[in-house]
Amino acid sequence: MRGKSAAQGTLFALVDLESMIPDDYLLRRVERHVDFGFIDRRLEPLYKQGGRPSGDPQVLAWMMLVG
């Protein structure tokens, strides 16, 4: 079962983290220009229904990009 990250708002944070990252930050520019949805489309046939959810493949790709 493929996991999917859900954006979570301010649950316990007293500051807005989004406002602390500049608009021209490198990863924000990458996010604007690259559609990582192809990862879900390519990997969908490899995941079976049921079982424990995996990590979100898009998040794992971002981690490799940043690393």
C-alpha positions in Angstrom: 0.0 0.0 0.0 1.5 3.3 -1.1 1.6 6.0 1.6 0.7 9.6 0.9 1.8 12.6 2.9 -1.0 14.9 4.0 -0.1 18.6 4.5 -0.7 19.4 8.1 -1.4 22.9 9.2 -0.3 24.6 12.4 -1.1 21.9 15.0 1.3 23.0 17.7 3.5 25.6 16.0 3.1 29.1 17.1 4.9 30.4 13.9 4.1 30.0 10.3 7.1 28.0 8.9 6.1 28.8 5.3 6.6 32.5 5.9 10.1 31.9 7.2 11.3 30.4 3.8 12.0 33.0 1.1 10.1 32.7 -2.2 13.4 32.5 -4.2 14.7 29.6 -2.1 16.2 26.9 -4.4 13.8 24.1 -3.4 10.8 26.4 -3.8 11.9 27.1 -7.3 12.4 23.4 -8.0 8.9 22.7 -6.7 7.4 25.4 -9.0 9.0 24.0 -12.1 9.1 20.2 -11.6 6.0 18.1 -11.3 6.9 15.1 -9.2 3.5 13.5 -9.9 5.3 11.3 -12.5 6.7 9.3 -9.6 3.2 8.3 -8.4 2.1 7.4 -12.0 5.2 5.3 -12.6 5.1 3.4 -9.2 1.4 2.9 -8.9 1.5 -0.6 -10.5 4.1 -1.8 -8.1 2.0 -1.2 -5.0 -0.6 -3.7 -3.8 -3.7 -2.9 -1.9 -3.8 -3.5 1.8 -1.0 -3.9 4.3 0.9 -1.2 6.0 1.3 2.1 4.1 4.8 2.9 2.9 6.5 6.2 2.9 5.3 8.7 0.3 7.5 8.1 -2.8 7.5 11.8 -3.6 8.9 12.6 -0.2 11.6 10.0 -0.6 12.5 11.5 -4.0 12.7 15.0 -2.4 15.0 13.5 0.3 17.3 12.1 -2.3 17.3 15.4 -4.2 18.2 17.4 -1.1 20.7 14.9 0.1 
